Amino acid sequence: MPGTNSNTVLYATRAASLPAVNIPSGTINTTYTLITTGAATYGSVITDLLFRSADSNTRNFDIIICATGSQATAENARVQVSIAASSGNNGTTAIASLASMVPALFDVDLAGNRVIGLEAGQSIYVKCTTTTAGAIFVTVKQRDYTP
């Protein structure tokens, strides 16, 4: 947090936002999709990424957390997750939750919540490892810091 001291400034998070990104059908396996960026100045708290799939096939996604614009560097890929066919789209298969699939990727805050701290200038990208055959929507559960 630039120019501040956490011992003297109380930080809270603003109301949650739920931005969603559409990864369209036919997206090729070399496409990095920007999901979210940490809020300017104070950053953001990510509590989950939710994957809703209209694809009839299971798809694997690399989850990339890095400085904005450096997504193609191999060491920035944190984990690969498998998104079941029709997740959250057919009333039968549950929506895919990153926090449920990879809890170790998340820190635990003082209240016991799983979170990813995303500083200003950092972003989360996803990259499907194969060409998609149906749209996949990624929703971010996010709060931005404010003093």
Secondary structure as UniProt FT lines:
FT   TURN            2..3
FT   TURN            6..8
FT   STRAND          12..13
FT   STRAND          20..23
FT   TURN            25..26
FT   TURN            29..30
FT   STRAND          33..38
FT   TURN            40..42
FT   STRAND          44..53
FT   STRAND          59..67
FT   TURN            68..69
FT   TURN            71..72
FT   HELIX           74..76
FT   STRAND          77..83
FT   TURN            85..89
FT   STRAND          96..97
FT   HELIX           98..101
FT   HELIX           103..105
FT   STRAND          107..108
FT   TURN            110..111
FT   STRAND          114..118
FT   STRAND          122..128
FT   STRAND          136..146
//
